[in-house]
Amino acid sequence: MKIRAYAKVNLTLDITGRREDGLHTLDTVMQSVALWDEIELTPGGLPGIRLQCSRDYIPVDNANTAYRAARYFFQKAGLQNEGLSIAINKRIPSRAGMGGGSTDAAAVLRALNKIYAAGLSTETLRELATRVGADVPFCLEGGTCRCTGIGEVIQPVTELPPCFFVICKPPAGMSTLRAYALLDQYPLSHSYGTQRLVDALEKGSLPKIAQCLQNRFEETLRLVQVRDIKKALLSAGALGAVMTGSGSAVYGIFDTEAGARSAAQLLTGKGKVYVTRPLRSSEIR
């Protein structure tokens, strides 16, 4: 079975606290976008999970989110001594804040539930997703969602109106662990933007929605390349621009495809550039 695993961006990202186990709580609106990894699942062969990836620096053992998702699925479904080959062709940039690993895991969970006709409920799949990683439950749901807790509490909200994204991933990257370590050097913000964004989505005005984009990590990481890309996007006519996740990809929202493609040309030399659009949850499942 060949499947697509779709990337995400954060329209907002507020850090609201830190739990006793050290994990941070957040309040964020995530949005699926039409940029994807390609995954091929082949059941059979010798028992065990075998994984290969088009990027040689990505682990292919239990450190890989898709590998762990498959392992948790087999355990939950009561399937023993199964053989499975997973081949991942990566297109989503790494260390970008776009959920590349998380969406691979979510896609594998969905696909295996179909391949083996296991009948695991949405809630059960979400529990497995949470075991893999905080963003994986959203990637199972897709579309436009408000995510709280450590990211595992999912609430669909009013979908983003039709628009286009120009995404630029600069050479500089940032691991999630490093990003949170830097964040912890600053006091928690008391000015949160997620509710304002949710209210703007309900009203449906794309310019007003774009003005509500906000990311706490952008405020604390202060990456020069991020700042330069954001400035370039806004100068090129973006209605709003912000870094996604813990970085370092930056995106701008445009109301027309022509405007988006014109802006993308102006980002030459600043990193890898993608022109894409938001996806509804029905386009993912």
PLY file of the C-alpha trace (Angstrom):
ply
format ascii 1.0
element vertex 285
property float x
property float y
property float z
element edge 284
property int vertex1
property int vertex2
end_header
0.00 0.00 0.00
1.29 3.45 -0.96
0.15 6.37 1.19
0.83 10.05 1.73
1.78 11.61 5.06
0.88 15.30 5.08
2.87 18.07 6.77
1.48 20.61 9.22
2.11 24.20 10.20
1.24 26.00 13.43
-1.02 29.01 12.96
-0.37 29.86 16.61
1.75 28.26 19.31
1.43 29.32 22.95
3.40 27.62 25.73
1.14 27.58 28.77
3.13 25.67 31.41
5.41 22.79 32.27
4.35 19.52 33.88
6.14 17.71 36.69
7.54 15.22 34.17
9.23 18.10 32.34
6.91 18.12 29.32
5.52 21.50 28.29
1.81 22.21 27.90
0.67 24.26 24.97
-2.28 25.83 23.21
-1.89 25.81 19.45
-3.83 25.75 16.22
-2.35 23.33 13.71
-3.12 23.20 10.01
-2.49 20.40 7.53
-0.88 21.43 4.24
-0.50 19.79 0.83
3.15 18.82 1.21
3.78 15.16 1.94
6.12 12.23 2.46
5.46 9.12 0.41
5.29 5.83 2.32
5.01 2.30 0.96
3.93 -0.50 3.31
4.52 -4.10 2.29
3.21 -6.81 4.64
4.82 -10.24 4.68
8.28 -11.72 4.69
10.24 -12.63 7.77
8.77 -11.58 11.13
9.70 -8.08 12.25
9.59 -4.49 11.04
12.05 -3.39 8.38
12.31 0.31 7.55
14.25 2.23 4.93
14.31 5.98 4.32
15.48 8.20 1.48
17.46 10.36 3.95
20.37 8.42 5.37
20.60 10.51 8.56
17.12 9.50 9.70
17.10 6.43 12.01
15.51 3.24 10.73
15.07 1.47 14.06
12.98 2.05 17.19
14.15 5.69 17.22
11.99 6.26 14.12
8.41 7.36 14.79
6.93 5.28 11.95
8.74 2.18 13.23
7.39 2.72 16.75
3.88 3.34 15.42
3.95 -0.01 13.62
5.28 -1.79 16.70
2.59 -0.29 18.97
-0.09 -1.17 16.40
0.93 -4.84 16.23
0.99 -5.07 20.02
-2.45 -3.48 20.40
-4.00 -5.50 17.57
-2.65 -8.75 19.02
-0.69 -9.54 15.87
2.44 -11.56 16.55
5.28 -12.59 14.25
4.05 -10.29 11.49
6.48 -9.15 8.81
6.32 -5.58 7.51
8.53 -3.46 5.25
8.21 0.34 5.42
9.83 2.54 2.77
9.71 6.31 3.37
10.47 8.82 0.64
10.96 12.08 2.54
9.75 15.32 0.96
8.86 17.24 4.11
11.96 19.14 5.33
13.59 17.95 8.55
14.11 20.19 11.61
11.52 22.51 10.16
8.63 22.41 12.67
6.39 20.78 10.07
5.73 17.44 11.77
7.58 15.22 9.29
8.19 12.40 11.74
4.81 12.74 13.42
2.82 12.59 10.21
4.72 9.49 9.05
3.71 7.74 12.26
0.06 8.80 11.94
-0.13 7.65 8.33
1.34 4.25 9.26
-1.24 3.79 12.04
-4.14 4.60 9.71
-2.83 2.39 6.93
-2.09 -0.65 9.10
-5.58 -0.50 10.59
-6.93 -0.86 7.03
-4.40 -3.42 5.78
-5.03 -5.81 8.67
-8.74 -4.92 9.07
-7.99 -4.59 12.78
-10.97 -2.36 13.50
-9.15 -0.26 16.09
-11.30 2.73 17.02
-10.31 6.33 16.42
-9.82 6.73 20.16
-7.54 3.69 20.33
-5.48 4.94 17.39
-5.20 8.31 19.11
-3.93 6.63 22.28
-1.26 4.84 20.25
-0.43 8.11 18.49
0.11 9.86 21.83
2.56 7.14 22.87
4.62 7.90 19.75
4.72 11.69 20.06
2.78 14.82 20.97
2.00 15.96 17.40
0.95 12.52 16.12
-2.69 12.74 17.36
-3.22 15.92 15.34
-1.70 14.30 12.26
-4.27 11.51 12.63
-7.10 14.07 12.68
-5.77 16.59 10.16
-7.44 19.75 8.91
-7.60 22.74 11.26
-7.51 21.89 14.97
-6.85 23.48 18.33
-4.48 21.27 20.31
-3.91 21.54 24.06
-2.30 19.48 26.82
1.03 18.37 25.38
-0.68 18.40 21.99
-2.78 15.28 22.44
-6.12 16.99 23.20
-7.63 17.68 19.77
-10.55 20.00 19.01
-11.50 20.70 15.38
-12.18 24.40 14.81
-13.49 26.48 11.91
-11.43 25.63 8.85
-9.02 28.08 7.31
-10.53 29.80 4.24
-9.02 28.95 0.82
-5.54 30.44 0.52
-1.95 29.60 -0.33
1.17 29.15 1.73
4.72 29.99 0.77
7.00 28.00 3.06
10.75 28.58 3.28
13.07 26.26 5.22
16.42 28.01 5.82
19.70 26.07 6.14
19.70 26.65 9.90
17.78 23.98 11.80
16.67 23.53 15.37
15.99 20.32 17.25
12.83 20.32 19.35
14.78 19.51 22.53
17.16 22.41 21.94
14.29 24.77 21.18
12.55 23.94 24.46
15.82 24.30 26.37
16.23 27.83 25.00
12.58 28.60 25.69
13.01 27.66 29.35
15.49 30.52 29.75
12.60 32.97 29.39
9.54 33.49 31.61
6.24 32.17 30.29
4.27 34.68 28.28
1.01 35.93 29.78
-0.22 37.16 26.40
-1.56 34.23 24.42
-2.71 34.39 20.81
-4.53 31.13 20.15
-8.00 32.20 21.28
-7.73 35.34 19.17
-6.91 33.20 16.13
-9.83 30.83 16.82
-12.19 33.83 17.01
-10.82 35.16 13.71
-11.34 31.78 12.05
-14.99 31.84 13.08
-15.42 35.23 11.38
-13.75 33.95 8.21
-11.75 37.01 7.16
-8.42 35.80 5.76
-6.57 39.12 6.31
-7.70 39.22 9.96
-6.75 35.55 10.43
-3.31 36.20 8.98
-2.75 39.05 11.41
-3.27 36.63 14.31
-0.38 34.30 13.42
1.89 33.93 16.44
4.59 31.59 17.75
6.22 31.73 21.17
9.30 29.93 19.86
9.89 32.66 17.32
10.07 35.17 20.15
12.67 33.19 22.11
14.87 31.52 19.47
15.54 34.75 17.57
17.10 33.08 14.55
18.47 35.63 12.07
17.46 33.55 9.04
13.90 33.27 10.36
13.68 37.02 10.79
15.02 37.67 7.29
12.60 35.23 5.63
9.64 36.65 7.51
10.59 40.16 6.44
10.95 39.04 2.82
7.55 37.33 2.84
5.78 40.38 4.23
7.57 42.63 1.73
6.41 40.29 -1.05
2.77 40.76 -0.07
2.06 38.06 2.51
-1.02 38.85 4.60
0.90 37.48 7.60
4.00 35.39 8.22
5.37 33.35 11.13
7.71 30.48 12.01
6.07 27.09 12.44
6.57 24.76 15.41
10.01 24.90 17.00
11.43 26.00 13.66
13.05 26.74 11.49
10.61 26.87 8.54
8.74 30.13 8.04
5.57 30.56 6.01
3.47 33.38 4.67
-0.24 33.35 3.80
-1.38 34.66 0.40
-4.89 35.04 -0.97
-3.98 34.07 -4.56
-1.77 31.41 -6.09
-0.24 33.96 -8.45
0.79 36.14 -5.51
2.24 33.14 -3.70
4.30 31.98 -6.69
5.58 35.48 -7.33
6.69 35.77 -3.70
8.35 32.35 -3.82
10.62 33.54 -6.61
11.85 36.39 -4.41
13.06 33.92 -1.76
15.72 32.36 -3.99
18.87 31.73 -1.99
17.17 31.86 1.41
16.39 28.13 1.66
14.10 25.46 0.24
10.84 27.02 -0.90
7.43 25.37 -1.27
4.11 26.76 -2.54
1.16 24.82 -1.16
-2.33 25.12 0.28
-4.24 24.12 3.43
-5.99 20.76 3.57
-9.30 19.77 5.13
-9.42 16.72 7.37
-11.56 14.90 4.77
-8.69 15.15 2.27
-6.33 13.28 4.60
-8.22 10.29 6.02
0 1
1 2
2 3
3 4
4 5
5 6
6 7
7 8
8 9
9 10
10 11
11 12
12 13
13 14
14 15
15 16
16 17
17 18
18 19
19 20
20 21
21 22
22 23
23 24
24 25
25 26
26 27
27 28
28 29
29 30
30 31
31 32
32 33
33 34
34 35
35 36
36 37
37 38
38 39
39 40
40 41
41 42
42 43
43 44
44 45
45 46
46 47
47 48
48 49
49 50
50 51
51 52
52 53
53 54
54 55
55 56
56 57
57 58
58 59
59 60
60 61
61 62
62 63
63 64
64 65
65 66
66 67
67 68
68 69
69 70
70 71
71 72
72 73
73 74
74 75
75 76
76 77
77 78
78 79
79 80
80 81
81 82
82 83
83 84
84 85
85 86
86 87
87 88
88 89
89 90
90 91
91 92
92 93
93 94
94 95
95 96
96 97
97 98
98 99
99 100
100 101
101 102
102 103
103 104
104 105
105 106
106 107
107 108
108 109
109 110
110 111
111 112
112 113
113 114
114 115
115 116
116 117
117 118
118 119
119 120
120 121
121 122
122 123
123 124
124 125
125 126
126 127
127 128
128 129
129 130
130 131
131 132
132 133
133 134
134 135
135 136
136 137
137 138
138 139
139 140
140 141
141 142
142 143
143 144
144 145
145 146
146 147
147 148
148 149
149 150
150 151
151 152
152 153
153 154
154 155
155 156
156 157
157 158
158 159
159 160
160 161
161 162
162 163
163 164
164 165
165 166
166 167
167 168
168 169
169 170
170 171
171 172
172 173
173 174
174 175
175 176
176 177
177 178
178 179
179 180
180 181
181 182
182 183
183 184
184 185
185 186
186 187
187 188
188 189
189 190
190 191
191 192
192 193
193 194
194 195
195 196
196 197
197 198
198 199
199 200
200 201
201 202
202 203
203 204
204 205
205 206
206 207
207 208
208 209
209 210
210 211
211 212
212 213
213 214
214 215
215 216
216 217
217 218
218 219
219 220
220 221
221 222
222 223
223 224
224 225
225 226
226 227
227 228
228 229
229 230
230 231
231 232
232 233
233 234
234 235
235 236
236 237
237 238
238 239
239 240
240 241
241 242
242 243
243 244
244 245
245 246
246 247
247 248
248 249
249 250
250 251
251 252
252 253
253 254
254 255
255 256
256 257
257 258
258 259
259 260
260 261
261 262
262 263
263 264
264 265
265 266
266 267
267 268
268 269
269 270
270 271
271 272
272 273
273 274
274 275
275 276
276 277
277 278
278 279
279 280
280 281
281 282
282 283
283 284
